[in-house]
Amino acid sequence: MMIRLIPKIFFNRLDEGLDLFVNCLGFKVLHQESTLAVVGRDGAKAYVVESPEYAAKDRPEIAIETDNIDEIYQAISMNRPDVLHPNLPRVTKRPWGAL
């Protein structure tokens, strides 16, 4: 039985990834090494990895599914509006069912 899929997200520097996940999205650091951190919140989990090589190939774009999008959106828009998607300045129902 597969329990969950855990994304590995690459950043130029580990502190950039931790800033996004911890300071912006409210995740907690569950484990940290020199170039890897495991972060989690409410059962969601991600591996934040420092790798300039892989970070240069793609920038992270993260979608969040939640049962309380208004609360999460309000917290992010107050604390870190710079990380919200520039083309969606408000909560919008998507055709695939996510808000």
Biopython code that builds the backbone (N, CA, C, O; Angstrom):
import numpy as np
from Bio.PDB.StructureBuilder import StructureBuilder

atoms = [
    (1, "MET", "N", (0.846, -1.179, 0.000)),
    (1, "MET", "CA", (0.000, 0.000, 0.000)),
    (1, "MET", "C", (0.890, 1.239, 0.000)),
    (1, "MET", "O", (1.802, 1.359, 0.818)),
    (2, "MET", "N", (0.620, 2.145, -0.910)),
    (2, "MET", "CA", (1.337, 3.410, -0.955)),
    (2, "MET", "C", (0.624, 4.387, -0.020)),
    (2, "MET", "O", (-0.591, 4.558, -0.116)),
    (3, "ILE", "N", (1.362, 5.020, 0.872)),
    (3, "ILE", "CA", (0.761, 5.923, 1.853)),
    (3, "ILE", "C", (0.773, 7.361, 1.378)),
    (3, "ILE", "O", (-0.240, 8.052, 1.486)),
    (4, "ARG", "N", (1.905, 7.832, 0.851)),
    (4, "ARG", "CA", (1.980, 9.213, 0.377)),
    (4, "ARG", "C", (3.116, 9.377, -0.607)),
    (4, "ARG", "O", (4.053, 8.579, -0.639)),
    (5, "LEU", "N", (3.022, 10.402, -1.393)),
    (5, "LEU", "CA", (4.067, 10.788, -2.333)),
    (5, "LEU", "C", (4.729, 12.036, -1.753)),
    (5, "LEU", "O", (4.040, 13.002, -1.425)),
    (6, "ILE", "N", (6.040, 12.028, -1.624)),
    (6, "ILE", "CA", (6.753, 13.152, -1.010)),
    (6, "ILE", "C", (7.613, 13.820, -2.074)),
    (6, "ILE", "O", (8.564, 13.216, -2.571)),
    (7, "PRO", "N", (7.285, 15.069, -2.431)),
    (7, "PRO", "CA", (8.087, 15.751, -3.450)),
    (7, "PRO", "C", (9.450, 16.167, -2.918)),
    (7, "PRO", "O", (9.605, 16.501, -1.744)),
    (8, "LYS", "N", (10.421, 16.139, -3.800)),
    (8, "LYS", "CA", (11.763, 16.646, -3.514)),
    (8, "LYS", "C", (11.878, 17.942, -4.308)),
    (8, "LYS", "O", (11.791, 17.930, -5.536)),
    (9, "ILE", "N", (12.074, 19.062, -3.610)),
    (9, "ILE", "CA", (12.078, 20.374, -4.249)),
    (9, "ILE", "C", (13.457, 20.993, -4.084)),
    (9, "ILE", "O", (13.967, 21.122, -2.971)),
    (10, "PHE", "N", (14.051, 21.374, -5.207)),
    (10, "PHE", "CA", (15.432, 21.849, -5.229)),
    (10, "PHE", "C", (15.502, 23.370, -5.179)),
    (10, "PHE", "O", (14.731, 24.069, -5.837)),
    (11, "PHE", "N", (16.436, 23.859, -4.392)),
    (11, "PHE", "CA", (16.699, 25.287, -4.263)),
    (11, "PHE", "C", (18.193, 25.529, -4.405)),
    (11, "PHE", "O", (19.005, 24.644, -4.139)),
    (12, "ASN", "N", (18.542, 26.725, -4.824)),
    (12, "ASN", "CA", (19.934, 27.132, -4.904)),
    (12, "ASN", "C", (20.610, 27.003, -3.544)),
    (12, "ASN", "O", (21.722, 26.491, -3.421)),
    (13, "ARG", "N", (19.901, 27.484, -2.534)),
    (13, "ARG", "CA", (20.396, 27.416, -1.144)),
    (13, "ARG", "C", (19.288, 26.843, -0.267)),
    (13, "ARG", "O", (18.110, 27.131, -0.476)),
    (14, "LEU", "N", (19.665, 26.046, 0.696)),
    (14, "LEU", "CA", (18.690, 25.419, 1.585)),
    (14, "LEU", "C", (17.864, 26.457, 2.323)),
    (14, "LEU", "O", (16.664, 26.266, 2.521)),
    (15, "ASP", "N", (18.499, 27.569, 2.740)),
    (15, "ASP", "CA", (17.762, 28.585, 3.496)),
    (15, "ASP", "C", (16.650, 29.228, 2.664)),
    (15, "ASP", "O", (15.666, 29.700, 3.232)),
    (16, "GLU", "N", (16.779, 29.260, 1.334)),
    (16, "GLU", "CA", (15.702, 29.777, 0.480)),
    (16, "GLU", "C", (14.466, 28.876, 0.567)),
    (16, "GLU", "O", (13.341, 29.361, 0.685)),
    (17, "GLY", "N", (14.685, 27.583, 0.508)),
    (17, "GLY", "CA", (13.581, 26.631, 0.604)),
    (17, "GLY", "C", (12.938, 26.640, 1.975)),
    (17, "GLY", "O", (11.715, 26.568, 2.099)),
    (18, "LEU", "N", (13.767, 26.728, 3.007)),
    (18, "LEU", "CA", (13.217, 26.767, 4.361)),
    (18, "LEU", "C", (12.442, 28.053, 4.605)),
    (18, "LEU", "O", (11.451, 28.050, 5.336)),
    (19, "ASP", "N", (12.880, 29.145, 4.004)),
    (19, "ASP", "CA", (12.139, 30.400, 4.131)),
    (19, "ASP", "C", (10.733, 30.233, 3.569)),
    (19, "ASP", "O", (9.757, 30.653, 4.192)),
    (20, "LEU", "N", (10.628, 29.619, 2.391)),
    (20, "LEU", "CA", (9.320, 29.411, 1.781)),
    (20, "LEU", "C", (8.451, 28.492, 2.631)),
    (20, "LEU", "O", (7.320, 28.839, 2.972)),
    (21, "PHE", "N", (8.979, 27.324, 2.971)),
    (21, "PHE", "CA", (8.153, 26.336, 3.665)),
    (21, "PHE", "C", (7.894, 26.679, 5.127)),
    (21, "PHE", "O", (6.773, 26.512, 5.606)),
    (22, "VAL", "N", (8.896, 27.149, 5.833)),
    (22, "VAL", "CA", (8.739, 27.408, 7.266)),
    (22, "VAL", "C", (8.153, 28.803, 7.515)),
    (22, "VAL", "O", (7.122, 28.933, 8.175)),
    (23, "ASN", "N", (8.804, 29.839, 6.993)),
    (23, "ASN", "CA", (8.380, 31.209, 7.290)),
    (23, "ASN", "C", (7.121, 31.626, 6.561)),
    (23, "ASN", "O", (6.356, 32.447, 7.067)),
    (24, "CYS", "N", (6.893, 31.071, 5.379)),
    (24, "CYS", "CA", (5.722, 31.457, 4.593)),
    (24, "CYS", "C", (4.554, 30.495, 4.784)),
    (24, "CYS", "O", (3.441, 30.921, 5.092)),
    (25, "LEU", "N", (4.802, 29.201, 4.602)),
    (25, "LEU", "CA", (3.721, 28.221, 4.617)),
    (25, "LEU", "C", (3.469, 27.580, 5.976)),
    (25, "LEU", "O", (2.514, 26.819, 6.133)),
    (26, "GLY", "N", (4.311, 27.879, 6.957)),
    (26, "GLY", "CA", (4.070, 27.389, 8.308)),
    (26, "GLY", "C", (4.441, 25.942, 8.558)),
    (26, "GLY", "O", (3.963, 25.344, 9.522)),
    (27, "PHE", "N", (5.283, 25.362, 7.709)),
    (27, "PHE", "CA", (5.758, 23.995, 7.944)),
    (27, "PHE", "C", (6.766, 23.999, 9.085)),
    (27, "PHE", "O", (7.347, 25.036, 9.403)),
    (28, "LYS", "N", (6.971, 22.843, 9.697)),
    (28, "LYS", "CA", (7.987, 22.645, 10.726)),
    (28, "LYS", "C", (9.113, 21.797, 10.137)),
    (28, "LYS", "O", (8.870, 20.920, 9.308)),
    (29, "VAL", "N", (10.322, 22.058, 10.563)),
    (29, "VAL", "CA", (11.460, 21.233, 10.142)),
    (29, "VAL", "C", (11.416, 19.950, 10.965)),
    (29, "VAL", "O", (11.494, 19.991, 12.193)),
    (30, "LEU", "N", (11.292, 18.820, 10.288)),
    (30, "LEU", "CA", (11.243, 17.519, 10.951)),
    (30, "LEU", "C", (12.619, 16.884, 11.043)),
    (30, "LEU", "O", (12.897, 16.096, 11.946)),
    (31, "HIS", "N", (13.482, 17.243, 10.086)),
    (31, "HIS", "CA", (14.856, 16.721, 10.058)),
    (31, "HIS", "C", (15.669, 17.664, 9.180)),
    (31, "HIS", "O", (15.168, 18.176, 8.178)),
    (32, "GLN", "N", (16.923, 17.892, 9.557)),
    (32, "GLN", "CA", (17.767, 18.757, 8.725)),
    (32, "GLN", "C", (19.202, 18.274, 8.738)),
    (32, "GLN", "O", (19.752, 17.917, 9.779)),
    (33, "GLU", "N", (19.794, 18.273, 7.550)),
    (33, "GLU", "CA", (21.211, 18.004, 7.350)),
    (33, "GLU", "C", (21.787, 19.195, 6.600)),
    (33, "GLU", "O", (21.097, 20.203, 6.447)),
    (34, "SER", "N", (23.008, 19.118, 6.135)),
    (34, "SER", "CA", (23.639, 20.278, 5.498)),
    (34, "SER", "C", (22.968, 20.697, 4.193)),
    (34, "SER", "O", (22.900, 21.892, 3.909)),
    (35, "THR", "N", (22.470, 19.758, 3.392)),
    (35, "THR", "CA", (21.856, 20.110, 2.112)),
    (35, "THR", "C", (20.450, 19.537, 1.935)),
    (35, "THR", "O", (19.915, 19.546, 0.827)),
    (36, "LEU", "N", (19.851, 19.042, 3.013)),
    (36, "LEU", "CA", (18.528, 18.434, 2.950)),
    (36, "LEU", "C", (17.756, 18.756, 4.210)),
    (36, "LEU", "O", (18.298, 18.695, 5.314)),
    (37, "ALA", "N", (16.492, 19.100, 4.046)),
    (37, "ALA", "CA", (15.597, 19.248, 5.193)),
    (37, "ALA", "C", (14.283, 18.565, 4.852)),
    (37, "ALA", "O", (13.814, 18.643, 3.717)),
    (38, "VAL", "N", (13.704, 17.911, 5.812)),
    (38, "VAL", "CA", (12.378, 17.330, 5.677)),
    (38, "VAL", "C", (11.448, 18.245, 6.453)),
    (38, "VAL", "O", (11.654, 18.493, 7.641)),
    (39, "VAL", "N", (10.412, 18.751, 5.769)),
    (39, "VAL", "CA", (9.471, 19.664, 6.410)),
    (39, "VAL", "C", (8.084, 19.050, 6.357)),
    (39, "VAL", "O", (7.766, 18.288, 5.445)),
    (40, "GLY", "N", (7.256, 19.391, 7.349)),
    (40, "GLY", "CA", (5.912, 18.848, 7.384)),
    (40, "GLY", "C", (4.934, 19.790, 8.055)),
    (40, "GLY", "O", (5.292, 20.614, 8.896)),
    (41, "ARG", "N", (3.676, 19.632, 7.646)),
    (41, "ARG", "CA", (2.575, 20.386, 8.253)),
    (41, "ARG", "C", (1.285, 19.648, 7.944)),
    (41, "ARG", "O", (1.015, 19.322, 6.788)),
    (42, "ASP", "N", (0.484, 19.381, 8.975)),
    (42, "ASP", "CA", (-0.850, 18.789, 8.807)),
    (42, "ASP", "C", (-0.839, 17.513, 7.963)),
    (42, "ASP", "O", (-1.789, 17.260, 7.223)),
    (43, "GLY", "N", (0.205, 16.718, 8.061)),
    (43, "GLY", "CA", (0.289, 15.478, 7.292)),
    (43, "GLY", "C", (0.946, 15.641, 5.927)),
    (43, "GLY", "O", (1.293, 14.644, 5.294)),
    (44, "ALA", "N", (1.125, 16.876, 5.457)),
    (44, "ALA", "CA", (1.848, 17.120, 4.202)),
    (44, "ALA", "C", (3.340, 17.128, 4.514)),
    (44, "ALA", "O", (3.755, 17.543, 5.596)),
    (45, "LYS", "N", (4.134, 16.670, 3.566)),
    (45, "LYS", "CA", (5.572, 16.576, 3.789)),
    (45, "LYS", "C", (6.300, 16.870, 2.487)),
    (45, "LYS", "O", (5.790, 16.580, 1.405)),
    (46, "ALA", "N", (7.510, 17.455, 2.592)),
    (46, "ALA", "CA", (8.350, 17.693, 1.420)),
    (46, "ALA", "C", (9.811, 17.567, 1.822)),
    (46, "ALA", "O", (10.180, 17.802, 2.972)),
    (47, "TYR", "N", (10.627, 17.194, 0.860)),
    (47, "TYR", "CA", (12.075, 17.216, 1.036)),
    (47, "TYR", "C", (12.571, 18.489, 0.363)),
    (47, "TYR", "O", (12.358, 18.687, -0.833)),
    (48, "VAL", "N", (13.221, 19.336, 1.116)),
    (48, "VAL", "CA", (13.807, 20.568, 0.601)),
    (48, "VAL", "C", (15.297, 20.296, 0.439)),
    (48, "VAL", "O", (15.985, 19.970, 1.406)),
    (49, "VAL", "N", (15.791, 20.434, -0.797)),
    (49, "VAL", "CA", (17.154, 20.023, -1.110)),
    (49, "VAL", "C", (17.935, 21.189, -1.708)),
    (49, "VAL", "O", (17.450, 21.877, -2.607)),
    (50, "GLU", "N", (19.143, 21.405, -1.205)),
    (50, "GLU", "CA", (20.040, 22.392, -1.789)),
    (50, "GLU", "C", (20.799, 21.740, -2.929)),
    (50, "GLU", "O", (21.570, 20.801, -2.730)),
    (51, "SER", "N", (20.563, 22.258, -4.132)),
    (51, "SER", "CA", (21.270, 21.768, -5.315)),
    (51, "SER", "C", (21.206, 22.838, -6.389)),
    (51, "SER", "O", (20.230, 22.903, -7.136)),
    (52, "PRO", "N", (22.240, 23.687, -6.482)),
    (52, "PRO", "CA", (22.226, 24.717, -7.523)),
    (52, "PRO", "C", (22.038, 24.145, -8.925)),
    (52, "PRO", "O", (21.392, 24.770, -9.766)),
    (53, "GLU", "N", (22.595, 22.962, -9.182)),
    (53, "GLU", "CA", (22.459, 22.346, -10.503)),
    (53, "GLU", "C", (20.997, 22.064, -10.839)),
    (53, "GLU", "O", (20.525, 22.463, -11.904)),
    (54, "TYR", "N", (20.276, 21.383, -9.951)),
    (54, "TYR", "CA", (18.880, 21.049, -10.221)),
    (54, "TYR", "C", (17.959, 22.246, -10.050)),
    (54, "TYR", "O", (16.945, 22.343, -10.741)),
    (55, "ALA", "N", (18.288, 23.150, -9.155)),
    (55, "ALA", "CA", (17.474, 24.360, -8.990)),
    (55, "ALA", "C", (17.516, 25.210, -10.249)),
    (55, "ALA", "O", (16.527, 25.866, -10.580)),
    (56, "ALA", "N", (18.644, 25.214, -10.960)),
    (56, "ALA", "CA", (18.769, 26.000, -12.186)),
    (56, "ALA", "C", (17.907, 25.438, -13.313)),
    (56, "ALA", "O", (17.554, 26.162, -14.244)),
    (57, "LYS", "N", (17.569, 24.166, -13.234)),
    (57, "LYS", "CA", (16.777, 23.534, -14.286)),
    (57, "LYS", "C", (15.286, 23.830, -14.170)),
    (57, "LYS", "O", (14.556, 23.737, -15.157)),
    (58, "ASP", "N", (14.834, 24.182, -12.982)),
    (58, "ASP", "CA", (13.413, 24.424, -12.773)),
    (58, "ASP", "C", (13.235, 25.245, -11.514)),
    (58, "ASP", "O", (14.038, 25.146, -10.586)),
    (59, "ARG", "N", (12.195, 26.052, -11.472)),
    (59, "ARG", "CA", (11.869, 26.777, -10.247)),
    (59, "ARG", "C", (10.648, 26.101, -9.639)),
    (59, "ARG", "O", (9.764, 25.647, -10.366)),
    (60, "PRO", "N", (10.593, 26.031, -8.337)),
    (60, "PRO", "CA", (9.443, 25.336, -7.749)),
    (60, "PRO", "C", (8.160, 26.133, -7.928)),
    (60, "PRO", "O", (8.135, 27.348, -7.735)),
    (61, "GLU", "N", (7.115, 25.442, -8.293)),
    (61, "GLU", "CA", (5.768, 25.996, -8.313)),
    (61, "GLU", "C", (4.912, 24.991, -7.570)),
    (61, "GLU", "O", (4.810, 23.835, -7.981)),
    (62, "ILE", "N", (4.304, 25.418, -6.492)),
    (62, "ILE", "CA", (3.645, 24.495, -5.587)),
    (62, "ILE", "C", (2.165, 24.820, -5.507)),
    (62, "ILE", "O", (1.790, 25.971, -5.283)),
    (63, "ALA", "N", (1.330, 23.821, -5.686)),
    (63, "ALA", "CA", (-0.112, 23.966, -5.501)),
    (63, "ALA", "C", (-0.469, 23.318, -4.167)),
    (63, "ALA", "O", (0.125, 22.311, -3.781)),
    (64, "ILE", "N", (-1.422, 23.888, -3.478)),
    (64, "ILE", "CA", (-1.839, 23.370, -2.175)),
    (64, "ILE", "C", (-3.322, 23.035, -2.244)),
    (64, "ILE", "O", (-4.131, 23.873, -2.643)),
    (65, "GLU", "N", (-3.684, 21.809, -1.856)),
    (65, "GLU", "CA", (-5.085, 21.456, -1.672)),
    (65, "GLU", "C", (-5.347, 21.441, -0.173)),
    (65, "GLU", "O", (-4.569, 20.869, 0.590)),
    (66, "THR", "N", (-6.424, 22.058, 0.244)),
    (66, "THR", "CA", (-6.723, 22.192, 1.664)),
    (66, "THR", "C", (-8.223, 22.219, 1.874)),
    (66, "THR", "O", (-8.986, 22.435, 0.933)),
    (67, "ASP", "N", (-8.642, 22.000, 3.102)),
    (67, "ASP", "CA", (-10.059, 22.135, 3.421)),
    (67, "ASP", "C", (-10.362, 23.516, 4.014)),
    (67, "ASP", "O", (-11.494, 23.787, 4.415)),
    (68, "ASN", "N", (-9.339, 24.394, 4.067)),
    (68, "ASN", "CA", (-9.552, 25.747, 4.578)),
    (68, "ASN", "C", (-8.659, 26.729, 3.810)),
    (68, "ASN", "O", (-7.756, 27.338, 4.382)),
    (69, "ILE", "N", (-8.922, 26.869, 2.525)),
    (69, "ILE", "CA", (-8.079, 27.699, 1.682)),
    (69, "ILE", "C", (-8.095, 29.160, 2.100)),
    (69, "ILE", "O", (-7.077, 29.843, 1.986)),
    (70, "ASP", "N", (-9.218, 29.647, 2.576)),
    (70, "ASP", "CA", (-9.291, 31.063, 2.956)),
    (70, "ASP", "C", (-8.324, 31.387, 4.092)),
    (70, "ASP", "O", (-7.682, 32.438, 4.082)),
    (71, "GLU", "N", (-8.218, 30.489, 5.068)),
    (71, "GLU", "CA", (-7.292, 30.696, 6.191)),
    (71, "GLU", "C", (-5.838, 30.696, 5.712)),
    (71, "GLU", "O", (-5.056, 31.562, 6.106)),
    (72, "ILE", "N", (-5.478, 29.745, 4.879)),
    (72, "ILE", "CA", (-4.106, 29.660, 4.380)),
    (72, "ILE", "C", (-3.794, 30.844, 3.470)),
    (72, "ILE", "O", (-2.722, 31.440, 3.568)),
    (73, "TYR", "N", (-4.726, 31.184, 2.587)),
    (73, "TYR", "CA", (-4.515, 32.321, 1.690)),
    (73, "TYR", "C", (-4.333, 33.615, 2.493)),
    (73, "TYR", "O", (-3.452, 34.418, 2.186)),
    (74, "GLN", "N", (-5.155, 33.811, 3.505)),
    (74, "GLN", "CA", (-5.053, 35.019, 4.343)),
    (74, "GLN", "C", (-3.688, 35.088, 5.022)),
    (74, "GLN", "O", (-3.066, 36.150, 5.044)),
    (75, "ALA", "N", (-3.218, 33.982, 5.570)),
    (75, "ALA", "CA", (-1.916, 33.967, 6.242)),
    (75, "ALA", "C", (-0.783, 34.279, 5.268)),
    (75, "ALA", "O", (0.112, 35.063, 5.585)),
    (76, "ILE", "N", (-0.819, 33.669, 4.089)),
    (76, "ILE", "CA", (0.245, 33.910, 3.109)),
    (76, "ILE", "C", (0.172, 35.342, 2.580)),
    (76, "ILE", "O", (1.203, 36.003, 2.453)),
    (77, "SER", "N", (-1.025, 35.827, 2.271)),
    (77, "SER", "CA", (-1.135, 37.180, 1.719)),
    (77, "SER", "C", (-0.724, 38.239, 2.730)),
    (77, "SER", "O", (-0.287, 39.322, 2.340)),
    (78, "MET", "N", (-0.853, 37.951, 4.016)),
    (78, "MET", "CA", (-0.402, 38.893, 5.043)),
    (78, "MET", "C", (1.101, 38.791, 5.276)),
    (78, "MET", "O", (1.781, 39.808, 5.410)),
    (79, "ASN", "N", (1.621, 37.565, 5.324)),
    (79, "ASN", "CA", (3.031, 37.351, 5.661)),
    (79, "ASN", "C", (3.970, 37.435, 4.469)),
    (79, "ASN", "O", (5.055, 38.005, 4.584)),
    (80, "ARG", "N", (3.581, 36.885, 3.339)),
    (80, "ARG", "CA", (4.475, 36.788, 2.178)),
    (80, "ARG", "C", (3.711, 36.898, 0.871)),
    (80, "ARG", "O", (3.688, 35.932, 0.109)),
    (81, "PRO", "N", (3.082, 38.034, 0.574)),
    (81, "PRO", "CA", (2.325, 38.154, -0.678)),
    (81, "PRO", "C", (3.194, 37.965, -1.914)),
    (81, "PRO", "O", (2.677, 37.662, -2.990)),
    (82, "ASP", "N", (4.498, 38.138, -1.777)),
    (82, "ASP", "CA", (5.406, 37.990, -2.916)),
    (82, "ASP", "C", (5.459, 36.562, -3.461)),
    (82, "ASP", "O", (5.911, 36.363, -4.589)),
    (83, "VAL", "N", (5.016, 35.571, -2.700)),
    (83, "VAL", "CA", (5.076, 34.189, -3.188)),
    (83, "VAL", "C", (3.780, 33.732, -3.854)),
    (83, "VAL", "O", (3.736, 32.633, -4.407)),
    (84, "LEU", "N", (2.745, 34.534, -3.816)),
    (84, "LEU", "CA", (1.496, 34.159, -4.468)),
    (84, "LEU", "C", (1.654, 34.256, -5.985)),
    (84, "LEU", "O", (2.406, 35.092, -6.486)),
    (85, "HIS", "N", (0.953, 33.411, -6.695)),
    (85, "HIS", "CA", (1.052, 33.381, -8.153)),
    (85, "HIS", "C", (0.589, 34.728, -8.719)),
    (85, "HIS", "O", (-0.503, 35.187, -8.383)),
    (86, "PRO", "N", (1.384, 35.359, -9.558)),
    (86, "PRO", "CA", (1.039, 36.696, -10.048)),
    (86, "PRO", "C", (-0.206, 36.748, -10.934)),
    (86, "PRO", "O", (-0.814, 37.810, -11.073)),
    (87, "ASN", "N", (-0.590, 35.637, -11.527)),
    (87, "ASN", "CA", (-1.769, 35.626, -12.396)),
    (87, "ASN", "C", (-3.058, 35.283, -11.665)),
    (87, "ASN", "O", (-4.139, 35.358, -12.248)),
    (88, "LEU", "N", (-2.954, 34.908, -10.395)),
    (88, "LEU", "CA", (-4.137, 34.568, -9.600)),
    (88, "LEU", "C", (-4.086, 35.318, -8.273)),
    (88, "LEU", "O", (-3.691, 34.741, -7.260)),
    (89, "PRO", "N", (-4.476, 36.592, -8.255)),
    (89, "PRO", "CA", (-4.375, 37.382, -7.035)),
    (89, "PRO", "C", (-5.465, 37.084, -5.998)),
    (89, "PRO", "O", (-5.540, 37.751, -4.966)),
    (90, "ARG", "N", (-6.301, 36.090, -6.273)),
    (90, "ARG", "CA", (-7.354, 35.713, -5.328)),
    (90, "ARG", "C", (-7.603, 34.208, -5.428)),
    (90, "ARG", "O", (-7.169, 33.565, -6.384)),
    (91, "VAL", "N", (-8.290, 33.660, -4.457)),
    (91, "VAL", "CA", (-8.634, 32.239, -4.472)),
    (91, "VAL", "C", (-9.604, 32.006, -5.630)),
    (91, "VAL", "O", (-10.608, 32.705, -5.766)),
    (92, "THR", "N", (-9.283, 31.008, -6.462)),
    (92, "THR", "CA", (-10.065, 30.733, -7.664)),
    (92, "THR", "C", (-10.278, 29.228, -7.800)),
    (92, "THR", "O", (-9.320, 28.459, -7.727)),
    (93, "LYS", "N", (-11.522, 28.805, -7.996)),
    (93, "LYS", "CA", (-11.793, 27.386, -8.226)),
    (93, "LYS", "C", (-11.235, 26.995, -9.585)),
    (93, "LYS", "O", (-11.508, 27.649, -10.592)),
    (94, "ARG", "N", (-10.455, 25.929, -9.604)),
    (94, "ARG", "CA", (-9.804, 25.457, -10.834)),
    (94, "ARG", "C", (-10.661, 24.375, -11.482)),
    (94, "ARG", "O", (-11.428, 23.714, -10.783)),
    (95, "PRO", "N", (-10.559, 24.173, -12.787)),
    (95, "PRO", "CA", (-11.372, 23.177, -13.479)),
    (95, "PRO", "C", (-11.147, 21.747, -12.985)),
    (95, "PRO", "O", (-12.032, 20.904, -13.125)),
    (96, "TRP", "N", (-9.987, 21.466, -12.415)),
    (96, "TRP", "CA", (-9.692, 20.111, -11.946)),
    (96, "TRP", "C", (-10.148, 19.890, -10.507)),
    (96, "TRP", "O", (-9.864, 18.842, -9.928)),
    (97, "GLY", "N", (-10.860, 20.873, -9.913)),
    (97, "GLY", "CA", (-11.461, 20.685, -8.597)),
    (97, "GLY", "C", (-10.743, 21.366, -7.457)),
    (97, "GLY", "O", (-11.339, 21.579, -6.401)),
    (98, "ALA", "N", (-9.493, 21.711, -7.633)),
    (98, "ALA", "CA", (-8.764, 22.392, -6.564)),
    (98, "ALA", "C", (-9.107, 23.873, -6.574)),
    (98, "ALA", "O", (-9.446, 24.448, -7.608)),
    (99, "LEU", "N", (-9.011, 24.464, -5.411)),
    (99, "LEU", "CA", (-9.194, 25.915, -5.299)),
    (99, "LEU", "C", (-7.874, 26.594, -5.483)),
    (99, "LEU", "O", (-7.798, 27.822, -5.428)),
]
sb = StructureBuilder()
sb.init_structure("model")
sb.init_model(0)
sb.init_chain("A")
sb.init_seg("    ")
for serial, (resi, resn, name, xyz) in enumerate(atoms, 1):
    if name == "N":
        sb.init_residue(resn, " ", resi, " ")
    sb.init_atom(name, np.array(xyz, "f"), 0.0, 1.0, " ", f" {name:<3s}", serial, name[0])
structure = sb.get_structure()
